[in-house]
Amino acid sequence: MYIPEKRLITKIESELKKRMPFLSHWNIRHNKKTGATAPDLLIKTRDSDGHTYCFCVEVKTAGYPQYVRDGIAILKKITKSNPSYYPIVAVPFMGEGGKRICDENNVGYMDFGGNAKITHKGILIYTEGKERPRQASPVNQSIFSPKSARITKLFLSQPREEWRQKDIAARTGLSKGLVSRVIGKMIEAGYVLEKEEKLALTEFDDLFSAWIEAETKRRLRKASYYVWAQNPSKLMASVADRLSNNRIKYAFTQEAGASLVAPFAAFDIVSVYVESLDKFPERSLSAAEADKGFNLTVIEAPDEYIFTKIQDKGGLKVVDNLQLYADLKKNPLRGEKQAGHILALIKRESR
């Protein structure tokens, strides 16, 4: 559920004062016209030395990228005519996509989850929140749940395509009812635009970054093993052979998967998705479960859709580039170079 805008505006006033206690004599002007193009708050304040600071604040009921863009458009109108005002977008919770958009436009931001960035004159405030506040909208959760995210991956894999809902249902294997609900949420969040009964992606980077953020936070069921092998490549071949013989669906990911798509970095741990951990043939592989010193991580796929988009690289199955990039971002210290290469491939394919 959204926090009502009037309540947000009141909270933003107290939040600004709390974040900048060194300022005083706050003169806050409200824009009371509904639907007006002026910012919600125009603020003038000063420090103990008498220096004046001006802020213009646009409050949005959600931190979706499109909402943030709309807020920035309103703020730019006043800063263009009066550059003394520093623009700030305020939302209940600002995700990574919203932060990126604010940074690209040199606009400050703040929320109630501990995220804030304000750089005005001699003021520098930068904090990162750890948790989403309870009042923040859960729409992204329903959009990026394992099955619902099939729709996101469809849009991202063919970003220039326009879709009818029945075609999305057919391509993803989801029910028409679920597709309708998820599409409604995506339109609400500004990720998708509906025109003449067809649906199109509004901005690739907005949906992509929001999905990546959700994927990196997803909790997965997995197990770690030590399996004797001459090297990781031999281990991959052995695992693939045994899983195929047992008719178990699999797909390599993270550094192991990236080594087959972006082969320019060494790796020690082989990561592989399987359809079920309970089916993993650990005995026939002589795999010993281990907390330390393991060289094989087996991950239960959160959704079987992962196996419908696999790549075949020299007889080995690898997740698609979108999933591969998301999985590499879960451990950027190990897979940073490969992630950059995969991202370049994704961007090239999205043009």
Long-range contacts (C-beta under 8 A, 24 or more apart in sequence): 1-135, 1-137, 2-61, 2-62, 2-92, 2-137, 3-61, 3-92, 3-135, 3-136, 4-61, 5-40, 5-59, 5-61, 8-59, 8-61, 8-90, 8-92, 9-40, 9-41, 9-59, 11-112, 12-41, 12-57, 12-59, 12-90, 12-110, 13-41, 15-90, 15-110, 15-112, 16-43, 16-55, 16-57, 16-110, 19-110, 19-116, 19-118, 19-125, 20-45, 20-118, 20-123, 20-125, 22-47, 22-48, 23-47, 23-53, 24-48, 37-74, 37-77, 38-74, 38-77, 38-78, 39-74, 39-75, 39-78, 39-87, 42-78, 42-85, 51-121, 53-86, 53-120, 53-121, 53-123, 54-82, 54-84, 54-85, 54-86, 55-85, 55-86, 55-87, 55-88, 55-120, 56-85, 56-86, 56-87, 56-88, 57-87, 57-88, 57-89, 57-90, 58-87, 58-88, 58-89, 58-90, 59-90, 59-91, 60-89, 60-90, 60-91, 61-91, 61-92, 61-137, 62-91, 62-92, 62-136, 62-137, 62-139, 62-189, 63-91, 63-92, 63-93, 63-94, 63-95, 63-98, 63-111, 63-136, 64-97, 64-98, 64-139, 64-140, 64-189, 64-190, 64-191, 64-206, 64-210, 65-97, 65-98, 65-101, 65-189, 65-190, 65-191, 65-203, 65-206, 65-209, 65-210, 66-189, 66-190, 66-191, 66-202, 66-203, 66-206, 67-91, 67-98, 67-190, 68-94, 68-97, 68-98, 68-101, 68-102, 68-109, 69-101, 69-190, 72-101, 72-102, 72-105, 72-107, 75-107, 76-105, 86-118, 86-120, 88-118, 92-133, 92-135, 92-136, 92-137, 93-129, 93-132, 93-133, 93-136, 93-137, 95-140, 95-209, 95-210, 95-213, 96-209, 96-210, 96-212, 96-213, 97-205, 97-206, 97-209, 97-210, 97-213, 100-205, 100-209, 101-206, 112-136, 139-185, 139-188, 139-189, 140-189, 140-210, 140-214, 141-214, 142-181, 142-182, 142-185, 143-182, 143-185, 143-186, 143-189, 143-191, 143-210, 143-214, 144-210, 144-211, 144-214, 144-215, 146-218, 146-302, 146-303, 147-174, 147-178, 147-303, 147-305, 148-174, 148-178, 148-182, 149-211, 149-214, 149-215, 149-303, 150-174, 150-303, 150-305, 151-179, 151-182, 151-183, 151-186, 152-186, 152-191, 152-207, 152-211, 153-211, 153-305, 153-309, 153-320, 153-322, 153-323, 155-191, 155-192, 155-201, 155-207, 156-201, 156-204, 156-207, 156-208, 156-211, 156-322, 156-350, 157-309, 157-320, 157-322, 157-349, 159-201, 159-204, 159-350, 160-201, 161-200, 162-198, 162-199, 162-200, 163-198, 163-199, 163-200, 164-197, 164-198, 164-199, 165-199, 168-199, 172-305, 173-305, 204-350, 208-346, 211-326, 212-325, 212-326, 212-329, 215-323, 215-326, 215-327, 215-329, 215-330, 216-326, 216-329, 216-330, 218-302, 220-299, 220-300, 220-302, 221-277, 221-299, 221-300, 222-277, 222-297, 222-298, 222-299, 222-300, 223-277, 223-280, 223-289, 223-297, 223-298, 224-289, 224-290, 224-291, 224-294, 224-296, 224-297, 224-298, 225-282, 225-285, 225-287, 225-288, 225-289, 225-290, 225-294, 225-295, 225-296, 225-297, 225-298, 226-287, 226-288, 226-290, 226-293, 226-294, 226-295, 226-296, 227-285, 227-286, 227-287, 227-288, 227-295, 227-296, 228-286, 229-295, 232-256, 232-259, 232-267, 232-268, 232-269, 232-270, 232-295, 233-259, 235-270, 235-295, 235-296, 236-270, 236-272, 236-316, 237-316, 238-285, 239-270, 239-272, 239-285, 239-296, 240-315, 240-316, 240-317, 242-281, 242-284, 242-285, 243-272, 243-274, 243-281, 246-279, 246-281, 246-284, 248-274, 248-275, 248-276, 248-279, 248-280, 248-281, 249-274, 249-275, 249-301, 249-304, 249-307, 250-274, 250-275, 250-307, 250-317, 251-301, 251-306, 251-307, 251-310, 251-317, 251-318, 251-319, 252-316, 252-317, 252-318, 252-319, 253-299, 253-318, 253-319, 253-323, 253-324, 253-327, 254-297, 254-324, 254-327, 254-328, 254-330, 254-331, 254-334, 254-335, 255-328, 255-334, 255-335, 255-338, 257-318, 257-319, 257-324, 257-327, 258-324, 258-328, 258-335, 258-338, 258-339, 258-341, 258-342, 259-338, 260-311, 260-313, 260-314, 260-316, 260-318, 261-311, 261-313, 261-318, 261-321, 261-324, 261-338, 261-341, 261-342, 261-345, 262-337, 262-338, 262-341, 262-342, 262-345, 264-337, 264-338, 264-341, 265-335, 265-337, 265-338, 267-334, 268-295, 269-294, 269-295, 269-296, 269-297, 270-295, 270-296, 270-297, 271-296, 271-297, 271-299, 271-327, 272-296, 272-297, 272-298, 272-299, 273-299, 273-300, 273-301, 273-306, 273-307, 273-319, 274-298, 274-299, 274-300, 274-301, 275-300, 275-301, 275-304, 275-307, 276-300, 321-345, 321-346, 321-349, 322-346
